Amino acid sequence: MRPRSTSAANPSSTHIESCLSRSAEDVDIILTRLKGFKAFQRFHPSLLLQICSCAFYEYLGKVFRQGDIGTSWYAVLSGSLDVKVSETANHQDAVTICTLGIGTAFGESILDNTPRHATIVSRETSELLRIEQREFKSLWEKYSQCMAGLLAPPYGAMETGSNNDSDSCVVPSEKLQRGGKVMRNAILSRAPHMIRDRKYHLKTYRQCCVGTELVDWLVQQSPCVYTRSHAVGMWQVLLEEGVLNHVDQELGFQDKYLFYRFLDDEEEHTPLPSKEEKRESEEELPETILFLAQMGPDALLRMILCKPPGQRTGDDPEIIYDELLHIKALSHLSDTVKRELASVLIFESHAKAGTVLFNQGEEGTSWYIIQKGSVNVVIYGKGVVCTLHEGDDFGKLALVTDSPRAASIVLREDNCHFLRVDKEDFNRILRDVEANTVRLKEHEQAVLVLEKSPRASSLGNIRYTVLSGTPEKILDHLLETMRMDTHHSDPATCSVNDFVLMHCVFMPNIVCYIFNPVCTYHAVAPPGSEQERLEYAVTCKRRVLNLALRWAAVHTHHLQEEPAALIFLEELYGSVSNDSRILRALKDFVPDLEKVVKLQYQKVLTQFSNGDEKLVKTQPIRNCDDILLKVYCSDHTYTTIRVAVAATGSEVTSAVADKLASNDDLILVHLSSAGEKQMLKPNDVSVFSSLSINGRMFACPRDQLNALTPLPDQEGPSAGSMSSFQLMSSKDLAYQMTLYDWELFSCVHEHELLYHTFGRQSFRRTTANLDLFLRRFNQVQLWVVTEVCLCGQLSKRVQLLKKFIKIAAHCREFKNLNSFFAIIMGMSNPAVSRLTQTWEKLPSKFKKFYAEFESMMDPSRNHRAYRLTVTKIEPPIIPFMPLLLKDMTFSHEGNKTFIDNMVNFEKMRVIANTIRAVRHCRSQPFNPEVCQPNKNHAEVRGYVRKLCVIDKQRTLTTLSYRLEPRRT
């Protein structure tokens, strides 16, 4: 099947748009997306513009076969592809040598018309950027220096580089040198006693600071400095650059009574900064701290990894372990293996592009993970077969099979950093894993795989962690090892909670098993004395009741949607009530079980006519509720139908056909404001919740599909609402936004996160509450862009930016990180960020606030800045939900759900941990008294719940160019 190509300006369209027909707005939209990929960030702006003008969008299965003559160059925008190489002409013998991820490029053989060196096959639906041979050659002729990193150097004679390449004399970068001067001047201005001559062991150290004092001072200067270890990393940045030095030239900064000296104080009689220099430093200090705060975590990690493993102490292994949690190459490994790796990983860096890490045919001695930079995979006679980037790994195969290296690895860019595991440690970890793994078998088939925990239980017994197993055997093991006298944080208790939370993925019929009279509540005691039999029976019943109550607490109102669950709970309640008269140990369970059984939920009718929810939202939308849904016809008339929340596409079309008395075979279509049509499948569940902000639901015969056009009101507002909300207090707006966001967030059931991650179609369950919460994020983001782009007066636009920065600040104060991020992302939208005249007029104070807020959005090291912020906040918190969903998707797609026909329980545990983070955010109730409402709170409340936005990026970009045309 031939691949389908479309214009890069509009990836969702199904036709090929001529490159010549692209407008400036089209090019800007493509440019914005490409700048989000690391591979394109180093390209010259004029080269990027050329790529935006000639590239095509493509998604497909197989790109090309080894030996074919190439016609195009490709870059991966989403998804992943396998690189397969065959030593023979038979493609079935091809071996996968690596996987290409987002931002990787391939196909350079078109420059010299040589046959393709490898076969490329997509592992999943993948989006590619394609440049045809003629255009690529033209770009190469003009920008060969800039694009040299795409091609490998001539590998006639390659020499490997030494570990941890570095210049003998460190020359600080201009920015860090200035940063060190700013920090020194600020200390001399605010705490001059910190820099002075010091005596230690009869020796005088001139003009020094003490490590602990530097950390104390920095933590007090800015909320950007999250912890003492974060401050240590920030000082380490300056130490690595030689801007700050240990008096005995030690390479790691320590939070101890050790002496450090600024570079400016190395020379004797260095003059003190003048008043003007101190004033300038005071102005630059927030920006300098923000800059160092972004670099600090990486520097701290490098410093720890540079220590020999035997010298790592305190929090060092935990910091490395936290880093490993977010590396894709390690996502399939168990928690124990990751901790083992954290104790042996070694940091390795190389300064120059072209350095060879190892050559094809050499003995394998190490396994590498790319922490920063990229490398080319080179095979003799074939050249560069692929490029590996941050988070990818290589070199493991030679260690596992004890065979020579299958390819050479060459640095693709300067200053690459790696995490290295040497062969001896690698083999020891493999041996330890095997030695600590216990497999229980039935009929020669493994049914439960346990891993011996490195830490014994509180009673000194050996503790085992479930890795995988059949659902029944996992549950048997958890019930058998469940202790009734341990805290909820106990690992065994956590495993039970993980099972209860995740069972819908792999064991939906848990009720039948729990109430199996042979195995669980009514289990028959083994032979023994009467007392032993009684104790056995009581223990079994208490464990089952504990499990049942945990299960009911997780399901909450979902129980009312499962008749079998209600029958089970009523029968269990009857049994416990009877048994508790004889067995006093069961009495404590009766009241809790009674509350669950008697809890009633009323059916709700929700209006969802055009994608807007009602102003008053008092309880979650449930599967068994009904909705009133507006469905439009091709002539823009509409009908309102009443259907179940979980109604499928076919049920909605049937209801529409009945209402219209139509005999036509109708299809259901989601029509966006941009005119994009998405046909909904007959078995799609809860179709109403998939509507975009200004999207509408249409039903029509198939032959009318092309005639569908958006409604006039889908365009969004034609004038801004600044005159209304500019008079409202920024704090009141943030408060009412937080109230509404908390309301929506509280309605999201934990299982909706699972349905969203694993696919709600397979569960036939709605994710309506989650969809509404996610749509609110998009709505707030577009509200910011809409208001700015509809404001024609420059001075008022500046006022708008100030207003939004103030609202964002108050959202952060109220711990509403969802709206906080939405506002900041709205301000960074290309239609707003390109308004240079507007931003130039923004006061420097607000620019600094915005820079600080934007730093929290820094995606590096898997959004480390945001994660550190959250750890410092106490609940209630409204989290940045898209990132939590990304974490769950990462865990899901990077790990198999079943291994050898057994549930991969390690995967369930990782996903459950993310859901527990959501549970933690809601572990305390939101206090409405946190802000006293103003007299016009009803007006503010109504405004923030009915935001009118333009959700068409092309329209917003056009409006932006009208405000400030492109500068020639």
Buried (B, 14 or more C-beta within 10 A) or exposed (E): EEEEBBBBBBBEEEEEBEBEEBEEBBBBBBBBBBBEBBBBEEBEEEBBBBBBBBBBBBBBEEBBBBEEEBBBBBBBBEBBBBBBBBEEEEEEEBEEBBBBBBBBBBBBBBBEEEEBBBBBBBBEEBBBBBBBBEBBBEBBEBBEEBBEBBBBBEBEEBEBBEBBBEEEEEEBEEEBBBBBBBBBBBBBBBBEEBBEEBEEEEEEBEBBBBBBBBBBBBBEBBEBBBBBBBBBBBBBBBBBBBBBBBBEEEEBBBBEEBBBBBBBBEEEEEEEBEEEBBEBBBEBBBBBBBBBBBBBBBBBBBBBBBBEBEEBEEBBBEBBBBBBBBBBBBBBBBBBBBBBBBBBBBBBBBBEBBBBBBBBEEEBBBBBBBBBBBBBBBBEEBBBBBBBBBBBBBBBBBBEEEEEBBBBBBBBBEEBBBBBBBBEBBBEBBEBBEEBBEEEEEEEEBBBBBBBBEEEBEEEEEBBBBBBBBBBBBBBBBBEBBBEEEEEEBBBBBBBBBBBBBBBBBBEEBBEBBBEEEBBBBBEBEEEEEEEBBBBBBBBBBBBBBBBBBBBEBBBBBBBBBEEBBEBBEEBBEBBBEBBEEBEBBEEBBEBBEEBBEEEBEEBEBEBBBBBBEEEBEBBBBBBBBBBBBBBBBEEEBBEBEBBBBBBBBBBBBBBBEBBEBEBEBBBBBBBBBEBBBEBEBEBBBBBBBBBBBBBBBBBEEEBBEEBEBBEEBBBBEEBBBEEBBEBBBBBBBBBBBBBBBBBBBBBBBBBBBBBBBEBBEBEBBBBBBBBBBBBBBBBBBBBBBBBBBBEEBEBBBBBBBBBBBBBBBBBBBBBBBBBBBBBBBBBBBBBBBBEEBBEBBEEEBBBBBEBBBBBBEEBBBBBBBBBBBEEEEBBBBBBBBBBBBBBBBBBBBBEEEBEEBBBBBBBBBBBBBBBBBBBBBEEEBEEEEBEBBEBBEBBBEBBBEBBBBBBBBBBBBBBBEBBEEEE
